[in-house]
Amino acid sequence: MAITKEMLLGEILRTKPEAAEVLMKMGMHCLGCPSSQMESLADACMVHGLDADELLKKLNS
């Protein structure tokens, strides 16, 4: 299943646990935070100043 910008971080981590390593390397160290579980990938990228398209390429490769 491909990851999209609209997916919640919690959903991404449940369906593809190995994504945590990629997210952490990109600077998203808040994966265990309860509010992050209800945040979309696009929203998280905006908060962290990351390019969502670049992150998607890494997550889906």
DSSP file (Angstrom, degrees, kcal/mol; ACC not computed):
  #  RESIDUE AA STRUCTURE BP1 BP2  ACC     N-H-->O    O-->H-N    N-H-->O    O-->H-N    TCO  KAPPA ALPHA  PHI   PSI    X-CA   Y-CA   Z-CA
    1    1 A M              0   0    0      0, 0.0     2,-0.2     0, 0.0    14,-0.0   0.000 360.0 360.0 360.0 129.3    0.0    0.0    0.0
    2    2 A A        -     0   0    0      1,-0.1     2,-0.3    58,-0.0    58,-0.1  -0.529 360.0-123.5 -78.7 142.7    1.4    3.4   -1.0
    3    3 A I        -     0   0    0     -2,-0.2     2,-0.3    53,-0.2    57,-0.1  -0.662  29.2-164.8 -84.4 140.3    1.6    6.1    1.6
    4    4 A T    >   -     0   0    0     -2,-0.3     3,-0.9     4,-0.1    37,-0.3  -0.801  33.3-111.9-121.9 165.7   -0.1    9.4    0.8
    5    5 A K  T 3  S+     0   0    0     -2,-0.3    37,-2.3     1,-0.2    36,-0.4   0.774 115.4  58.5 -65.2 -26.5    0.0   12.9    2.2
    6    6 A E  T 3  S+     0   0    0     35,-0.2    -1,-0.2    34,-0.2     2,-0.1   0.642  82.2 105.9 -80.9 -14.8   -3.5   12.5    3.6
    7    7 A M  S <  S-     0   0    0     -3,-0.9    34,-2.2    33,-0.1    35,-0.2  -0.365  75.4-116.1 -67.8 143.4   -2.7    9.5    5.7
    8    8 A L  B  >  -A   40   0A   0     32,-0.3     4,-2.4     1,-0.1    32,-0.3  -0.514  19.6-122.1 -75.2 147.1   -2.4   10.0    9.5
    9    9 A L  H  > S+     0   0    0     30,-2.9     4,-2.6    27,-0.5     5,-0.2   0.897 114.0  55.0 -57.4 -40.1    1.0    9.3   11.0
   10   10 A G  H  > S+     0   0    0     27,-0.7     4,-1.8    26,-0.4    -1,-0.2   0.899 108.4  48.1 -59.6 -40.9   -0.6    6.7   13.3
   11   11 A E  H  > S+     0   0    0     26,-0.3     4,-2.3     2,-0.2     5,-0.3   0.901 110.7  51.3 -66.1 -42.1   -2.0    4.9   10.2
   12   12 A I  H  X S+     0   0    0     -4,-2.4     4,-2.5     1,-0.2     7,-0.2   0.932 111.5  47.0 -60.6 -46.1    1.4    5.0    8.4
   13   13 A L  H  < S+     0   0    0     -4,-2.6    -1,-0.2     1,-0.2    -2,-0.2   0.831 112.7  49.6 -68.9 -31.8    3.2    3.6   11.4
   14   14 A R  H  < S+     0   0    0     -4,-1.8    -1,-0.2    -5,-0.2    -2,-0.2   0.890 119.5  36.2 -71.9 -39.1    0.6    0.8   11.9
   15   15 A T  H  < S+     0   0    0     -4,-2.3    -2,-0.2     1,-0.2    -3,-0.2   0.759 134.8  21.4 -87.1 -25.4    0.7   -0.3    8.3
   16   16 A K    ><  +     0   0    0     -4,-2.5     3,-2.6    -5,-0.3     4,-0.3  -0.585  64.7 176.1-143.1  75.2    4.4    0.3    7.6
   17   17 A P  T >  S+     0   0    0      0, 0.0     3,-1.7     0, 0.0     4,-0.3   0.771  77.5  68.3 -55.0 -29.1    6.4    0.3   10.9
   18   18 A E  T >> S+     0   0    0      1,-0.3     4,-0.8     2,-0.2     3,-0.7   0.648  81.7  77.3 -67.4 -12.3    9.7    0.6    9.0
   19   19 A A  H <> S+     0   0    0     -3,-2.6     4,-2.7    -7,-0.2    -1,-0.3   0.754  77.0  75.3 -66.3 -23.9    8.6    4.1    8.1
   20   20 A A  H <> S+     0   0    0     -3,-1.7     4,-2.6    -4,-0.3    -1,-0.2   0.887  92.1  52.5 -56.7 -40.9    9.5    5.3   11.6
   21   21 A E  H <> S+     0   0    0     -3,-0.7     4,-2.2    -4,-0.3    -1,-0.2   0.917 111.0  46.1 -63.0 -43.5   13.2    5.1   10.7
   22   22 A V  H  X S+     0   0    0     -4,-0.8     4,-1.5     2,-0.2    -2,-0.2   0.930 113.7  48.8 -64.6 -45.7   12.7    7.3    7.7
   23   23 A L  H  <>S+     0   0    0     -4,-2.7     5,-2.5     1,-0.2     4,-0.3   0.904 111.7  49.2 -62.1 -42.1   10.5    9.8    9.6
   24   24 A M  H ><5S+     0   0    0     -4,-2.6     3,-1.4    -5,-0.2    -1,-0.2   0.906 108.5  52.7 -64.8 -41.8   13.0   10.0   12.4
   25   25 A K  H 3<5S+     0   0    0     -4,-2.2    -1,-0.2     1,-0.3    -2,-0.2   0.801 106.5  54.8 -63.9 -27.9   15.9   10.6   10.0
   26   26 A M  T 3<5S-     0   0    0     -4,-1.5    -1,-0.3    -5,-0.1    -2,-0.2   0.487 129.5 -94.7 -85.0  -3.1   13.9   13.5    8.4
   27   27 A G  T < 5S+     0   0    0     -3,-1.4     2,-1.4    -4,-0.3    -3,-0.2   0.493  83.3 131.1 107.1   4.2   13.5   15.2   11.8
   28   28 A M      < +     0   0    0     -5,-2.5     3,-0.4     1,-0.2    -1,-0.2  -0.671  16.6 155.0 -90.7  84.8   10.1   13.9   13.0
   29   29 A H        +     0   0    0     -2,-1.4     3,-0.3     1,-0.2    -1,-0.2   0.317  54.7  80.0 -92.5   8.0   11.1   12.8   16.5
   30   30 A C    >   +     0   0    0      1,-0.2     3,-1.6     2,-0.1     6,-0.3   0.056  50.0 121.4-103.3  24.8    7.6   13.2   17.9
   31   31 A L  T 3  S+     0   0    0     -3,-0.4    -1,-0.2     1,-0.3    -2,-0.1   0.765  74.3  52.0 -63.3 -25.9    6.2    9.9   16.6
   32   32 A G  T 3  S+     0   0    0     -3,-0.3    -1,-0.3     4,-0.1    -2,-0.1   0.549  82.7 111.8 -86.2  -8.0    5.3    8.7   20.1
   33   33 A C  S X> S-     0   0    0     -3,-1.6     3,-0.9     1,-0.1     4,-0.8  -0.468  71.5-133.1 -67.6 131.6    3.4   11.9   20.9
   34   34 A P  G >4 S+     0   0    0      0, 0.0     3,-0.8     0, 0.0     4,-0.4   0.862 104.6  54.0 -56.1 -37.4   -0.4   11.2   21.2
   35   35 A S  G >4 S+     0   0    0      1,-0.2     3,-1.2     2,-0.2    -4,-0.1   0.805  98.3  63.7 -70.3 -26.1   -1.3   14.2   19.0
   36   36 A S  G X4 S+     0   0    0     -3,-0.9     3,-1.4    -6,-0.3   -27,-0.5   0.773  90.4  67.2 -67.4 -23.5    1.0   13.0   16.2
   37   37 A Q  G << S+     0   0    0     -3,-0.8   -27,-0.7    -4,-0.8   -26,-0.3   0.732 105.2  42.4 -68.1 -20.9   -1.2    9.9   15.8
   38   38 A M  G <  S+     0   0    0     -3,-1.2     2,-0.4    -4,-0.4    -1,-0.3   0.157  95.9  99.4-110.4  17.0   -4.0   12.1   14.6
   39   39 A E  S <  S-     0   0    0     -3,-1.4   -30,-2.9     4,-0.0   -29,-0.2  -0.866  70.8-125.5-107.7 136.2   -1.9   14.3   12.3
   40   40 A S  B  >  -A    8   0A   0     -2,-0.4     4,-2.6   -32,-0.3   -32,-0.3  -0.351  23.9-114.7 -73.4 160.2   -1.7   13.8    8.6
   41   41 A L  H  > S+     0   0    0    -34,-2.2     4,-2.4   -36,-0.4     5,-0.2   0.898 118.4  53.4 -60.8 -40.4    1.7   13.5    6.9
   42   42 A A  H  > S+     0   0    0    -37,-2.3     4,-2.0     2,-0.2    -1,-0.2   0.921 110.3  46.6 -61.5 -44.5    1.1   16.8    5.1
   43   43 A D  H  > S+     0   0    0    -38,-0.3     4,-2.4     2,-0.2    -2,-0.2   0.914 111.8  50.7 -64.1 -43.0    0.3   18.6    8.4
   44   44 A A  H  X S+     0   0    0     -4,-2.6     4,-2.0     1,-0.2    -1,-0.2   0.891 109.9  50.5 -62.9 -39.7    3.4   17.0   10.1
   45   45 A C  H  X>S+     0   0    0     -4,-2.4     5,-2.9     2,-0.2     4,-0.7   0.903 109.9  50.5 -64.5 -40.6    5.6   18.1    7.2
   46   46 A M  H ><5S+     0   0    0     -4,-2.0     3,-0.7     1,-0.2    -2,-0.2   0.931 111.3  47.8 -62.7 -45.4    4.2   21.7    7.4
   47   47 A V  H 3<5S+     0   0    0     -4,-2.4    -1,-0.2     1,-0.2    -2,-0.2   0.868 118.0  41.3 -62.6 -37.8    4.9   21.8   11.2
   48   48 A H  H 3<5S-     0   0    0     -4,-2.0    -1,-0.2    -5,-0.2    -2,-0.2   0.410 111.2-117.2 -94.4   1.5    8.4   20.5   10.7
   49   49 A G  T <<5 +     0   0    0     -3,-0.7     2,-0.3    -4,-0.7    -3,-0.2   0.858  64.8 145.1  67.5  35.5    9.3   22.5    7.6
   50   50 A L      < -     0   0    0     -5,-2.9     2,-0.7    -6,-0.2    -1,-0.2  -0.747  57.8-111.5-106.8 153.9    9.7   19.5    5.5
   51   51 A D     >  -     0   0    0     -2,-0.3     4,-2.2     1,-0.2     5,-0.2  -0.755  24.5-157.4 -82.3 113.0    8.9   18.9    1.8
   52   52 A A  H  > S+     0   0    0     -2,-0.7     4,-2.5     1,-0.2    -1,-0.2   0.863  90.2  52.9 -62.5 -37.9    6.0   16.4    1.8
   53   53 A D  H  > S+     0   0    0      2,-0.2     4,-1.9     1,-0.2    -1,-0.2   0.905 109.5  48.4 -66.6 -40.4    6.7   15.2   -1.8
   54   54 A E  H  > S+     0   0    0      1,-0.2     4,-1.7     2,-0.2    -2,-0.2   0.915 113.0  48.1 -64.2 -42.5   10.4   14.5   -1.0
   55   55 A L  H  X S+     0   0    0     -4,-2.2     4,-2.6     1,-0.2    -2,-0.2   0.902 108.3  54.7 -65.9 -40.5    9.4   12.6    2.2
   56   56 A L  H  X S+     0   0    0     -4,-2.5     4,-2.5     1,-0.2    -1,-0.2   0.907 104.9  53.8 -59.1 -42.2    6.8   10.6    0.3
   57   57 A K  H  X S+     0   0    0     -4,-1.9     4,-0.5     1,-0.2    -1,-0.2   0.919 111.9  45.0 -58.5 -43.4    9.4    9.5   -2.3
   58   58 A K  H >< S+     0   0    0     -4,-1.7     3,-0.6     1,-0.2    -2,-0.2   0.903 114.0  48.7 -68.2 -41.1   11.5    8.2    0.6
   59   59 A L  H 3< S+     0   0    0     -4,-2.6    -2,-0.2     1,-0.2    -1,-0.2   0.844 115.4  43.6 -68.5 -33.4    8.7    6.5    2.4
   60   60 A N  H 3<        0   0    0     -4,-2.5    -1,-0.2    -5,-0.2    -2,-0.2   0.423 360.0 360.0 -94.6   1.6    7.3    4.8   -0.7
   61   61 A S    <<        0   0    0     -3,-0.6    -1,-0.2    -4,-0.5    -2,-0.1   0.487 360.0 360.0 -88.8 360.0   10.7    3.6   -2.1
